[in-house]
Amino acid sequence: MNEIFNKRLFPAMGISRVKAVVRAPSIIDSADRKSILDFIADRGIMLVRDLVPIA
C-alpha cells in the first residue's frame, strides 16, 4: 500500500509528506476477492502486476 499511496496517489495530488496507515478488510470468499480485484484493475486503480501478489 505504501507504493500506491506515498509514491503514486499523494504526489499526484501535490502532497509530499504524509503518513498513511491502511487496514484492509479480511475478505475470505475467493469469488468476492476476485470481483474486487477485477474492479480495481478494470478502472486502472492498480496495475495488474501490482495485483498479482495480492491475489
CHARMM internal coordinates of N, CA and C (Angstrom, degrees):
IC EDIT
DIST 1 N 1 CA 1.4429
DIST 1 CA 1 C 1.5299
ANGL 1 N 1 CA 1 C 110.75
DIST 1 C 2 N 1.3271
ANGL 1 CA 1 C 2 N 116.54
DIHE 1 N 1 CA 1 C 2 N -29.47
DIST 2 N 2 CA 1.4551
ANGL 1 C 2 N 2 CA 119.82
DIHE 1 CA 1 C 2 N 2 CA 177.87
DIST 2 CA 2 C 1.5253
ANGL 2 N 2 CA 2 C 111.00
DIHE 1 C 2 N 2 CA 2 C -56.51
DIST 2 C 3 N 1.3207
ANGL 2 CA 2 C 3 N 116.38
DIHE 2 N 2 CA 2 C 3 N -42.60
DIST 3 N 3 CA 1.4648
ANGL 2 C 3 N 3 CA 121.38
DIHE 2 CA 2 C 3 N 3 CA 179.32
DIST 3 CA 3 C 1.5252
ANGL 3 N 3 CA 3 C 110.80
DIHE 2 C 3 N 3 CA 3 C -58.41
DIST 3 C 4 N 1.3119
ANGL 3 CA 3 C 4 N 116.35
DIHE 3 N 3 CA 3 C 4 N -45.80
DIST 4 N 4 CA 1.4610
ANGL 3 C 4 N 4 CA 120.83
DIHE 3 CA 3 C 4 N 4 CA -176.16
DIST 4 CA 4 C 1.5268
ANGL 4 N 4 CA 4 C 111.21
DIHE 3 C 4 N 4 CA 4 C -67.22
DIST 4 C 5 N 1.3265
ANGL 4 CA 4 C 5 N 116.50
DIHE 4 N 4 CA 4 C 5 N -52.17
DIST 5 N 5 CA 1.4583
ANGL 4 C 5 N 5 CA 119.88
DIHE 4 CA 4 C 5 N 5 CA -174.25
DIST 5 CA 5 C 1.5233
ANGL 5 N 5 CA 5 C 112.90
DIHE 4 C 5 N 5 CA 5 C -75.47
DIST 5 C 6 N 1.3245
ANGL 5 CA 5 C 6 N 117.10
DIHE 5 N 5 CA 5 C 6 N -55.97
DIST 6 N 6 CA 1.4565
ANGL 5 C 6 N 6 CA 121.00
DIHE 5 CA 5 C 6 N 6 CA -170.51
DIST 6 CA 6 C 1.5208
ANGL 6 N 6 CA 6 C 114.45
DIHE 5 C 6 N 6 CA 6 C -80.11
DIST 6 C 7 N 1.3287
ANGL 6 CA 6 C 7 N 118.32
DIHE 6 N 6 CA 6 C 7 N -22.12
DIST 7 N 7 CA 1.4522
ANGL 6 C 7 N 7 CA 119.58
DIHE 6 CA 6 C 7 N 7 CA -177.49
DIST 7 CA 7 C 1.5223
ANGL 7 N 7 CA 7 C 113.31
DIHE 6 C 7 N 7 CA 7 C -109.06
DIST 7 C 8 N 1.3248
ANGL 7 CA 7 C 8 N 118.08
DIHE 7 N 7 CA 7 C 8 N -15.95
DIST 8 N 8 CA 1.4620
ANGL 7 C 8 N 8 CA 119.82
DIHE 7 CA 7 C 8 N 8 CA -178.13
DIST 8 CA 8 C 1.5255
ANGL 8 N 8 CA 8 C 112.61
DIHE 7 C 8 N 8 CA 8 C -121.62
DIST 8 C 9 N 1.3187
ANGL 8 CA 8 C 9 N 116.94
DIHE 8 N 8 CA 8 C 9 N -59.00
DIST 9 N 9 CA 1.4539
ANGL 8 C 9 N 9 CA 120.85
DIHE 8 CA 8 C 9 N 9 CA -172.44
DIST 9 CA 9 C 1.5261
ANGL 9 N 9 CA 9 C 112.45
DIHE 8 C 9 N 9 CA 9 C -68.90
DIST 9 C 10 N 1.3292
ANGL 9 CA 9 C 10 N 117.53
DIHE 9 N 9 CA 9 C 10 N -55.68
DIST 10 N 10 CA 1.4582
ANGL 9 C 10 N 10 CA 120.63
DIHE 9 CA 9 C 10 N 10 CA -175.43
DIST 10 CA 10 C 1.5257
ANGL 10 N 10 CA 10 C 113.07
DIHE 9 C 10 N 10 CA 10 C -63.71
DIST 10 C 11 N 1.3370
ANGL 10 CA 10 C 11 N 119.97
DIHE 10 N 10 CA 10 C 11 N -44.28
DIST 11 N 11 CA 1.4687
ANGL 10 C 11 N 11 CA 118.61
DIHE 10 CA 10 C 11 N 11 CA 177.04
DIST 11 CA 11 C 1.5347
ANGL 11 N 11 CA 11 C 112.54
DIHE 10 C 11 N 11 CA 11 C -60.93
DIST 11 C 12 N 1.3184
ANGL 11 CA 11 C 12 N 116.99
DIHE 11 N 11 CA 11 C 12 N -35.46
DIST 12 N 12 CA 1.4623
ANGL 11 C 12 N 12 CA 120.15
DIHE 11 CA 11 C 12 N 12 CA 178.29
DIST 12 CA 12 C 1.5226
ANGL 12 N 12 CA 12 C 111.23
DIHE 11 C 12 N 12 CA 12 C -65.63
DIST 12 C 13 N 1.3240
ANGL 12 CA 12 C 13 N 116.84
DIHE 12 N 12 CA 12 C 13 N -25.50
DIST 13 N 13 CA 1.4617
ANGL 12 C 13 N 13 CA 121.96
DIHE 12 CA 12 C 13 N 13 CA 178.86
DIST 13 CA 13 C 1.5287
ANGL 13 N 13 CA 13 C 111.62
DIHE 12 C 13 N 13 CA 13 C -91.81
DIST 13 C 14 N 1.3262
ANGL 13 CA 13 C 14 N 117.23
DIHE 13 N 13 CA 13 C 14 N -0.22
DIST 14 N 14 CA 1.4529
ANGL 13 C 14 N 14 CA 120.84
DIHE 13 CA 13 C 14 N 14 CA -179.25
DIST 14 CA 14 C 1.5182
ANGL 14 N 14 CA 14 C 113.49
DIHE 13 C 14 N 14 CA 14 C 82.53
DIST 14 C 15 N 1.3173
ANGL 14 CA 14 C 15 N 117.30
DIHE 14 N 14 CA 14 C 15 N 15.20
DIST 15 N 15 CA 1.4623
ANGL 14 C 15 N 15 CA 122.19
DIHE 14 CA 14 C 15 N 15 CA 179.33
DIST 15 CA 15 C 1.5232
ANGL 15 N 15 CA 15 C 107.48
DIHE 14 C 15 N 15 CA 15 C -98.33
DIST 15 C 16 N 1.3244
ANGL 15 CA 15 C 16 N 116.87
DIHE 15 N 15 CA 15 C 16 N 124.91
DIST 16 N 16 CA 1.4571
ANGL 15 C 16 N 16 CA 118.57
DIHE 15 CA 15 C 16 N 16 CA -175.74
DIST 16 CA 16 C 1.5212
ANGL 16 N 16 CA 16 C 113.85
DIHE 15 C 16 N 16 CA 16 C -108.47
DIST 16 C 17 N 1.3239
ANGL 16 CA 16 C 17 N 118.77
DIHE 16 N 16 CA 16 C 17 N -24.94
DIST 17 N 17 CA 1.4614
ANGL 16 C 17 N 17 CA 119.96
DIHE 16 CA 16 C 17 N 17 CA -178.46
DIST 17 CA 17 C 1.5223
ANGL 17 N 17 CA 17 C 109.61
DIHE 16 C 17 N 17 CA 17 C -131.45
DIST 17 C 18 N 1.3146
ANGL 17 CA 17 C 18 N 114.78
DIHE 17 N 17 CA 17 C 18 N 112.76
DIST 18 N 18 CA 1.4604
ANGL 17 C 18 N 18 CA 120.00
DIHE 17 CA 17 C 18 N 18 CA 179.37
DIST 18 CA 18 C 1.5221
ANGL 18 N 18 CA 18 C 108.44
DIHE 17 C 18 N 18 CA 18 C -157.81
DIST 18 C 19 N 1.2887
ANGL 18 CA 18 C 19 N 115.49
DIHE 18 N 18 CA 18 C 19 N 149.67
DIST 19 N 19 CA 1.4579
ANGL 18 C 19 N 19 CA 120.40
DIHE 18 CA 18 C 19 N 19 CA 173.90
DIST 19 CA 19 C 1.5204
ANGL 19 N 19 CA 19 C 106.87
DIHE 18 C 19 N 19 CA 19 C -119.49
DIST 19 C 20 N 1.3109
ANGL 19 CA 19 C 20 N 116.33
DIHE 19 N 19 CA 19 C 20 N 121.38
DIST 20 N 20 CA 1.4569
ANGL 19 C 20 N 20 CA 121.65
DIHE 19 CA 19 C 20 N 20 CA -179.46
DIST 20 CA 20 C 1.5187
ANGL 20 N 20 CA 20 C 109.43
DIHE 19 C 20 N 20 CA 20 C -120.79
DIST 20 C 21 N 1.3096
ANGL 20 CA 20 C 21 N 115.64
DIHE 20 N 20 CA 20 C 21 N 131.17
DIST 21 N 21 CA 1.4548
ANGL 20 C 21 N 21 CA 121.76
DIHE 20 CA 20 C 21 N 21 CA 175.24
DIST 21 CA 21 C 1.5251
ANGL 21 N 21 CA 21 C 106.23
DIHE 20 C 21 N 21 CA 21 C -117.00
DIST 21 C 22 N 1.3081
ANGL 21 CA 21 C 22 N 114.89
DIHE 21 N 21 CA 21 C 22 N 119.14
DIST 22 N 22 CA 1.4584
ANGL 21 C 22 N 22 CA 120.51
DIHE 21 CA 21 C 22 N 22 CA -175.99
DIST 22 CA 22 C 1.5191
ANGL 22 N 22 CA 22 C 108.88
DIHE 21 C 22 N 22 CA 22 C -117.66
DIST 22 C 23 N 1.3008
ANGL 22 CA 22 C 23 N 114.91
DIHE 22 N 22 CA 22 C 23 N 126.55
DIST 23 N 23 CA 1.4659
ANGL 22 C 23 N 23 CA 120.01
DIHE 22 CA 22 C 23 N 23 CA 174.35
DIST 23 CA 23 C 1.5150
ANGL 23 N 23 CA 23 C 107.82
DIHE 22 C 23 N 23 CA 23 C -109.86
DIST 23 C 24 N 1.2876
ANGL 23 CA 23 C 24 N 116.02
DIHE 23 N 23 CA 23 C 24 N 121.89
DIST 24 N 24 CA 1.4560
ANGL 23 C 24 N 24 CA 121.35
DIHE 23 CA 23 C 24 N 24 CA -177.66
DIST 24 CA 24 C 1.5245
ANGL 24 N 24 CA 24 C 110.24
DIHE 23 C 24 N 24 CA 24 C -88.07
DIST 24 C 25 N 1.3106
ANGL 24 CA 24 C 25 N 116.29
DIHE 24 N 24 CA 24 C 25 N 150.19
DIST 25 N 25 CA 1.4587
ANGL 24 C 25 N 25 CA 119.41
DIHE 24 CA 24 C 25 N 25 CA 174.90
DIST 25 CA 25 C 1.5270
ANGL 25 N 25 CA 25 C 110.37
DIHE 24 C 25 N 25 CA 25 C -69.52
DIST 25 C 26 N 1.3004
ANGL 25 CA 25 C 26 N 116.48
DIHE 25 N 25 CA 25 C 26 N 154.17
DIST 26 N 26 CA 1.4539
ANGL 25 C 26 N 26 CA 121.32
DIHE 25 CA 25 C 26 N 26 CA 177.56
DIST 26 CA 26 C 1.5272
ANGL 26 N 26 CA 26 C 108.64
DIHE 25 C 26 N 26 CA 26 C -86.76
DIST 26 C 27 N 1.3164
ANGL 26 CA 26 C 27 N 115.98
DIHE 26 N 26 CA 26 C 27 N 112.39
DIST 27 N 27 CA 1.4591
ANGL 26 C 27 N 27 CA 121.44
DIHE 26 CA 26 C 27 N 27 CA -179.70
DIST 27 CA 27 C 1.5128
ANGL 27 N 27 CA 27 C 107.37
DIHE 26 C 27 N 27 CA 27 C -108.71
DIST 27 C 28 N 1.3126
ANGL 27 CA 27 C 28 N 115.81
DIHE 27 N 27 CA 27 C 28 N 109.96
DIST 28 N 28 CA 1.4532
ANGL 27 C 28 N 28 CA 121.40
DIHE 27 CA 27 C 28 N 28 CA -174.49
DIST 28 CA 28 C 1.5253
ANGL 28 N 28 CA 28 C 111.75
DIHE 27 C 28 N 28 CA 28 C -91.22
DIST 28 C 29 N 1.3225
ANGL 28 CA 28 C 29 N 116.92
DIHE 28 N 28 CA 28 C 29 N -40.56
DIST 29 N 29 CA 1.4593
ANGL 28 C 29 N 29 CA 121.35
DIHE 28 CA 28 C 29 N 29 CA -175.95
DIST 29 CA 29 C 1.5291
ANGL 29 N 29 CA 29 C 110.62
DIHE 28 C 29 N 29 CA 29 C -68.42
DIST 29 C 30 N 1.3109
ANGL 29 CA 29 C 30 N 117.56
DIHE 29 N 29 CA 29 C 30 N 123.27
DIST 30 N 30 CA 1.4680
ANGL 29 C 30 N 30 CA 121.30
DIHE 29 CA 29 C 30 N 30 CA -176.07
DIST 30 CA 30 C 1.5315
ANGL 30 N 30 CA 30 C 112.20
DIHE 29 C 30 N 30 CA 30 C -65.89
DIST 30 C 31 N 1.3213
ANGL 30 CA 30 C 31 N 118.18
DIHE 30 N 30 CA 30 C 31 N -31.88
DIST 31 N 31 CA 1.4673
ANGL 30 C 31 N 31 CA 120.50
DIHE 30 CA 30 C 31 N 31 CA 178.42
DIST 31 CA 31 C 1.5283
ANGL 31 N 31 CA 31 C 110.25
DIHE 30 C 31 N 31 CA 31 C -67.25
DIST 31 C 32 N 1.3285
ANGL 31 CA 31 C 32 N 117.35
DIHE 31 N 31 CA 31 C 32 N -40.41
DIST 32 N 32 CA 1.4651
ANGL 31 C 32 N 32 CA 121.11
DIHE 31 CA 31 C 32 N 32 CA 176.98
DIST 32 CA 32 C 1.5219
ANGL 32 N 32 CA 32 C 110.67
DIHE 31 C 32 N 32 CA 32 C -65.16
DIST 32 C 33 N 1.3143
ANGL 32 CA 32 C 33 N 116.07
DIHE 32 N 32 CA 32 C 33 N -42.69
DIST 33 N 33 CA 1.4720
ANGL 32 C 33 N 33 CA 120.41
DIHE 32 CA 32 C 33 N 33 CA 179.41
DIST 33 CA 33 C 1.5290
ANGL 33 N 33 CA 33 C 110.12
DIHE 32 C 33 N 33 CA 33 C -61.21
DIST 33 C 34 N 1.3391
ANGL 33 CA 33 C 34 N 116.88
DIHE 33 N 33 CA 33 C 34 N -44.26
DIST 34 N 34 CA 1.4617
ANGL 33 C 34 N 34 CA 120.72
DIHE 33 CA 33 C 34 N 34 CA 179.70
DIST 34 CA 34 C 1.5237
ANGL 34 N 34 CA 34 C 111.16
DIHE 33 C 34 N 34 CA 34 C -62.38
DIST 34 C 35 N 1.3096
ANGL 34 CA 34 C 35 N 117.81
DIHE 34 N 34 CA 34 C 35 N -42.62
DIST 35 N 35 CA 1.4643
ANGL 34 C 35 N 35 CA 119.61
DIHE 34 CA 34 C 35 N 35 CA -178.77
DIST 35 CA 35 C 1.5310
ANGL 35 N 35 CA 35 C 111.66
DIHE 34 C 35 N 35 CA 35 C -66.98
DIST 35 C 36 N 1.3159
ANGL 35 CA 35 C 36 N 117.42
DIHE 35 N 35 CA 35 C 36 N -35.91
DIST 36 N 36 CA 1.4642
ANGL 35 C 36 N 36 CA 120.67
DIHE 35 CA 35 C 36 N 36 CA 176.99
DIST 36 CA 36 C 1.5259
ANGL 36 N 36 CA 36 C 110.34
DIHE 35 C 36 N 36 CA 36 C -66.48
DIST 36 C 37 N 1.3305
ANGL 36 CA 36 C 37 N 117.30
DIHE 36 N 36 CA 36 C 37 N -45.80
DIST 37 N 37 CA 1.4602
ANGL 36 C 37 N 37 CA 120.89
DIHE 36 CA 36 C 37 N 37 CA 179.76
DIST 37 CA 37 C 1.5252
ANGL 37 N 37 CA 37 C 111.22
DIHE 36 C 37 N 37 CA 37 C -64.90
DIST 37 C 38 N 1.3311
ANGL 37 CA 37 C 38 N 117.97
DIHE 37 N 37 CA 37 C 38 N -37.93
DIST 38 N 38 CA 1.4629
ANGL 37 C 38 N 38 CA 121.35
DIHE 37 CA 37 C 38 N 38 CA 176.03
DIST 38 CA 38 C 1.5233
ANGL 38 N 38 CA 38 C 110.75
DIHE 37 C 38 N 38 CA 38 C -62.41
DIST 38 C 39 N 1.3262
ANGL 38 CA 38 C 39 N 116.61
DIHE 38 N 38 CA 38 C 39 N -43.74
DIST 39 N 39 CA 1.4638
ANGL 38 C 39 N 39 CA 122.23
DIHE 38 CA 38 C 39 N 39 CA 178.91
DIST 39 CA 39 C 1.5297
ANGL 39 N 39 CA 39 C 110.69
DIHE 38 C 39 N 39 CA 39 C -59.33
DIST 39 C 40 N 1.3214
ANGL 39 CA 39 C 40 N 115.75
DIHE 39 N 39 CA 39 C 40 N -47.35
DIST 40 N 40 CA 1.4649
ANGL 39 C 40 N 40 CA 121.04
DIHE 39 CA 39 C 40 N 40 CA -178.78
DIST 40 CA 40 C 1.5293
ANGL 40 N 40 CA 40 C 111.04
DIHE 39 C 40 N 40 CA 40 C -64.10
DIST 40 C 41 N 1.3104
ANGL 40 CA 40 C 41 N 117.43
DIHE 40 N 40 CA 40 C 41 N -43.28
DIST 41 N 41 CA 1.4655
ANGL 40 C 41 N 41 CA 121.47
DIHE 40 CA 40 C 41 N 41 CA -178.60
DIST 41 CA 41 C 1.5259
ANGL 41 N 41 CA 41 C 111.60
DIHE 40 C 41 N 41 CA 41 C -69.72
DIST 41 C 42 N 1.3301
ANGL 41 CA 41 C 42 N 117.66
DIHE 41 N 41 CA 41 C 42 N -41.74
DIST 42 N 42 CA 1.4624
ANGL 41 C 42 N 42 CA 121.63
DIHE 41 CA 41 C 42 N 42 CA -177.65
DIST 42 CA 42 C 1.5244
ANGL 42 N 42 CA 42 C 112.35
DIHE 41 C 42 N 42 CA 42 C -63.45
DIST 42 C 43 N 1.3128
ANGL 42 CA 42 C 43 N 117.34
DIHE 42 N 42 CA 42 C 43 N -31.00
DIST 43 N 43 CA 1.4594
ANGL 42 C 43 N 43 CA 121.08
DIHE 42 CA 42 C 43 N 43 CA -177.51
DIST 43 CA 43 C 1.5189
ANGL 43 N 43 CA 43 C 113.21
DIHE 42 C 43 N 43 CA 43 C -95.26
DIST 43 C 44 N 1.3195
ANGL 43 CA 43 C 44 N 116.66
DIHE 43 N 43 CA 43 C 44 N 3.06
DIST 44 N 44 CA 1.4568
ANGL 43 C 44 N 44 CA 120.36
DIHE 43 CA 43 C 44 N 44 CA 176.55
DIST 44 CA 44 C 1.5166
ANGL 44 N 44 CA 44 C 114.28
DIHE 43 C 44 N 44 CA 44 C 73.94
DIST 44 C 45 N 1.3335
ANGL 44 CA 44 C 45 N 116.98
DIHE 44 N 44 CA 44 C 45 N 16.28
DIST 45 N 45 CA 1.4653
ANGL 44 C 45 N 45 CA 120.61
DIHE 44 CA 44 C 45 N 45 CA 178.81
DIST 45 CA 45 C 1.5230
ANGL 45 N 45 CA 45 C 109.63
DIHE 44 C 45 N 45 CA 45 C -66.72
DIST 45 C 46 N 1.3062
ANGL 45 CA 45 C 46 N 115.97
DIHE 45 N 45 CA 45 C 46 N -41.14
DIST 46 N 46 CA 1.4579
ANGL 45 C 46 N 46 CA 122.23
DIHE 45 CA 45 C 46 N 46 CA 175.50
DIST 46 CA 46 C 1.5200
ANGL 46 N 46 CA 46 C 107.85
DIHE 45 C 46 N 46 CA 46 C -135.63
DIST 46 C 47 N 1.3264
ANGL 46 CA 46 C 47 N 115.59
DIHE 46 N 46 CA 46 C 47 N 150.42
DIST 47 N 47 CA 1.4499
ANGL 46 C 47 N 47 CA 120.32
DIHE 46 CA 46 C 47 N 47 CA 175.73
DIST 47 CA 47 C 1.5271
ANGL 47 N 47 CA 47 C 109.96
DIHE 46 C 47 N 47 CA 47 C -79.15
DIST 47 C 48 N 1.3146
ANGL 47 CA 47 C 48 N 116.29
DIHE 47 N 47 CA 47 C 48 N 152.97
DIST 48 N 48 CA 1.4596
ANGL 47 C 48 N 48 CA 120.88
DIHE 47 CA 47 C 48 N 48 CA -179.07
DIST 48 CA 48 C 1.5256
ANGL 48 N 48 CA 48 C 110.79
DIHE 47 C 48 N 48 CA 48 C -56.92
DIST 48 C 49 N 1.3420
ANGL 48 CA 48 C 49 N 116.93
DIHE 48 N 48 CA 48 C 49 N -39.01
DIST 49 N 49 CA 1.4757
ANGL 48 C 49 N 49 CA 119.17
DIHE 48 CA 48 C 49 N 49 CA -179.36
DIST 49 CA 49 C 1.5243
ANGL 49 N 49 CA 49 C 111.28
DIHE 48 C 49 N 49 CA 49 C -63.18
DIST 49 C 50 N 1.3422
ANGL 49 CA 49 C 50 N 118.10
DIHE 49 N 49 CA 49 C 50 N -26.72
DIST 50 N 50 CA 1.4548
ANGL 49 C 50 N 50 CA 121.73
DIHE 49 CA 49 C 50 N 50 CA 177.00
DIST 50 CA 50 C 1.5320
ANGL 50 N 50 CA 50 C 111.68
DIHE 49 C 50 N 50 CA 50 C -78.98
DIST 50 C 51 N 1.3204
ANGL 50 CA 50 C 51 N 115.66
DIHE 50 N 50 CA 50 C 51 N -25.81
DIST 51 N 51 CA 1.4635
ANGL 50 C 51 N 51 CA 120.54
DIHE 50 CA 50 C 51 N 51 CA -177.10
DIST 51 CA 51 C 1.5247
ANGL 51 N 51 CA 51 C 112.74
DIHE 50 C 51 N 51 CA 51 C -82.15
DIST 51 C 52 N 1.3284
ANGL 51 CA 51 C 52 N 117.98
DIHE 51 N 51 CA 51 C 52 N -25.20
DIST 52 N 52 CA 1.4570
ANGL 51 C 52 N 52 CA 121.76
DIHE 51 CA 51 C 52 N 52 CA -175.94
DIST 52 CA 52 C 1.5284
ANGL 52 N 52 CA 52 C 111.94
DIHE 51 C 52 N 52 CA 52 C -56.01
DIST 52 C 53 N 1.3403
ANGL 52 CA 52 C 53 N 120.05
DIHE 52 N 52 CA 52 C 53 N -48.63
DIST 53 N 53 CA 1.4808
ANGL 52 C 53 N 53 CA 118.93
DIHE 52 CA 52 C 53 N 53 CA 178.95
DIST 53 CA 53 C 1.5299
ANGL 53 N 53 CA 53 C 113.11
DIHE 52 C 53 N 53 CA 53 C -63.35
DIST 53 C 54 N 1.3263
ANGL 53 CA 53 C 54 N 116.54
DIHE 53 N 53 CA 53 C 54 N -31.04
DIST 54 N 54 CA 1.4669
ANGL 53 C 54 N 54 CA 120.50
DIHE 53 CA 53 C 54 N 54 CA 179.64
DIST 54 CA 54 C 1.5232
ANGL 54 N 54 CA 54 C 110.04
DIHE 53 C 54 N 54 CA 54 C -70.31
DIST 54 C 55 N 1.3298
ANGL 54 CA 54 C 55 N 115.46
DIHE 54 N 54 CA 54 C 55 N -41.70
DIST 55 N 55 CA 1.4632
ANGL 54 C 55 N 55 CA 120.80
DIHE 54 CA 54 C 55 N 55 CA -177.85
DIST 55 CA 55 C 1.5049
ANGL 55 N 55 CA 55 C 109.80
DIHE 54 C 55 N 55 CA 55 C -65.23
END
COOR INIT
IC SEED 1 N 1 CA 1 C
IC BUILD
